Each structure stands twice: as C-alpha cells, then as structure tokens.
Amino acid sequence: MARAALSQEELAGLYRRRFKMVYQICLVLMKNVPDAEDAAQTVFRKALERAEPFRDPEHEKAWLIVTARNECKNQLKHWWRTRRAGEEALESLAWEQPEDRAVWDQVAALPKPQRLVLYLHYYQGYATGEIADMLAENPSTVRSRLAQARRKLKLKLEEEGYGQA
Amino acid sequence: MDRRELNKMFDALAPDPQRERELLQKLLQDDARRKRPMKNWKRVVVGVAAAALLVTAATAAAPGLGERLLAYFPAYTEHELHEIDEGHRTGAFSLEDTLFTFLEKFNSENMEDGITVKRENGFEYMILSDGENSVNVVAACTTPGDKLLVVMERKEYEETTGLWQVTAYQIIDGKTVDKMIEDGSKN
C-alpha cells in the first residue's frame, strides 16, 4: 500500500531528532556553514520524498547518514560550487573556544572519507564494522582510514606543540 | 589529542538553536507550498498559459524577445514568468551593476513572495548564455533547489554602447538549470 507523505508534525519530529547529526556530518564534509545548511535541508527534503517508512530508529539514523554523505559528495562535484568565486571566504567557522578551532584545523586537513569515519566512530560511537556496512565499504578500508586519521592527527598535533605543558 | 577533545570540537559544530528553528520553518513552508491543493495538470496549464501571454506581450514590446523567452524559459514551472516591457528601472551601462542592483531589489521588494536570492559574501550566479546584446543569468536562492533565472537585454540608448536592463525573470528549479546547461553545452 502506498504511504502517505510525512505530516508537518512528523517532519518536524524527524528534524528535531536528527538535524544536529545531519548538519554536523554536512559541516564535517563541506567545511562551511552555507553549504552545510543547504546539504542538510536537501537531506530532509529527500526524507520527505521517501516512499517507505523507516523500519526503526537505527534505520532512520543510518539512512540519514548515508544520504547526507551522498548529498555532500554530489554538491562538492556540482557545477555551481566549481564555478563559485570566493570559496576561501566561506570556509571560516566561528569558534568560541580556541582549542576547538585548533582541533578542527587538524581534522579539516584530513581527506573527506577520513573525517567522516572519525566523526562516526568517535562521536556517534559506531564500530568500524558498522560503518563499513552502513557506507557499503570494505571493513579493512574503514579501519585503515581510521588508523590513518589517528596517525595524522597525533603527528600534526605534536608538531605544533598541542597539549604540551 | 584524546577522544574527549575531539568530541568537544564535534559538539561545537552543532547548529545554533535559533538558526535550526529558522531552517525548520523554511523546510515546513517549502513543504506546504509543494502540497498546495492544485492538480499537476492545472499547474502545467497555468505555467504554459502564463508563458504564452507574456511571450505575446514581450513580442509586442520588443521584436525577437518572444523567441528568446521561448528558448530559455522552461515550459513548466510552479512560479510565474515575469516579463518587464520597458526593462527594469535598474538599467546601467555595466551588466554586473544591473544584475547586482536587480538582485538586491528582488530581495528588498519581495518580488517573488517568500523567495529571496542568496547573498552571503556576494551573490552566487552563473551566466548561462552570453550574447552581445542578450544575457541569461541564473542566481542561487535561499530556498534549497530554487534558482532565479534572469534575462537581460542591452537596449539602444542615445549614442552609447547601450543600456543593460532586466527584461524578464522567473524562479525555476535546480534540475531544470542543470538540463539547460547540459542542452547548452551540446549546442
């Protein structure tokens, strides 16, 4: 049987539950606020267009993660972005704590797949096997990305004296 | 760096609550607009009828413009095509001056109800076709997926190289723009 579209209350509920996560993923991948907002809004529009309901909260969460990843990938290769001027001016985030900015600068320098794995593993608490299943990647690839990210962060932070007394 | 420091930084990437509410409001408004009680075929009829009327008016005002409108404006869109007989009052000798002033006025005068052009560190725009006396530009809007298509014409003006003016505009969707670019690149 065909499913009715989400009601405004259902949409608002989904948004309140998951917007923070979707936005964080988009920001981690896009590295600027306007593009992250655009991508996150598009993810929720796609959720509205889904023909099937989510099986359970974990399915809902995983679908949003994958859709956010795919949307960011699409936007990053889109003509609009590639022709836009002043890109570097957009890539500045406002930080209240200087130490957060220092950590972000290190993380932002990592390749996109490593940034995403880092966020999903450390912040969202997914095991590497779960990330591999969700993103349809080889588990060893995910483990390797995480190891490379850890190694690069540690080395870079030591070079810049981060955390030293 | 330890996990606590990393997660503290990720925490700081959380959206501002006020901005989150604004974005939700936009999403709900977009959703409500899409669900307006209007059958699809009626929308098509309205879109085509509006285009036909305006093309007639445009042809009367400036010979040749009708054909260009037909060539560049999609046959169907939810939003009305606006044609400006004598050109928008923001005419200037510089194409960019004309465009930017028009986009500013588009926002400040709420020329398309509830839709504004994105302006963050400047406008985001792309020139779709660049002729000697006619240019078509598409600009990003604050509502995701929407774009503003602007047709600009250079009109004769005394003994000058001509005055650029906006002669028509319409809100269209990103997929249509992609299609227009794709079609343009084949020509």
HADDOCK unambig.tbl for C-alpha pairs under 7 A between the chains (distance, minus, plus):
assign (segid A and resid 8 and name CA) (segid B and resid 28 and name CA) 6.57 0.50 0.50
assign (segid A and resid 20 and name CA) (segid B and resid 14 and name CA) 5.79 0.50 0.50
assign (segid A and resid 20 and name CA) (segid B and resid 15 and name CA) 6.32 0.50 0.50
assign (segid A and resid 23 and name CA) (segid B and resid 15 and name CA) 7.00 0.50 0.50
assign (segid A and resid 24 and name CA) (segid B and resid 13 and name CA) 5.92 0.50 0.50
assign (segid A and resid 24 and name CA) (segid B and resid 14 and name CA) 6.13 0.50 0.50
assign (segid A and resid 38 and name CA) (segid B and resid 144 and name CA) 5.96 0.50 0.50
assign (segid A and resid 42 and name CA) (segid B and resid 144 and name CA) 6.80 0.50 0.50
assign (segid A and resid 84 and name CA) (segid B and resid 124 and name CA) 6.55 0.50 0.50
assign (segid A and resid 100 and name CA) (segid B and resid 9 and name CA) 4.81 0.50 0.50
assign (segid A and resid 103 and name CA) (segid B and resid 6 and name CA) 6.77 0.50 0.50
assign (segid A and resid 103 and name CA) (segid B and resid 9 and name CA) 6.65 0.50 0.50
assign (segid A and resid 104 and name CA) (segid B and resid 9 and name CA) 6.66 0.50 0.50
assign (segid A and resid 122 and name CA) (segid B and resid 3 and name CA) 6.75 0.50 0.50
assign (segid A and resid 122 and name CA) (segid B and resid 7 and name CA) 6.94 0.50 0.50
assign (segid A and resid 123 and name CA) (segid B and resid 7 and name CA) 5.69 0.50 0.50
assign (segid A and resid 154 and name CA) (segid B and resid 1 and name CA) 6.49 0.50 0.50
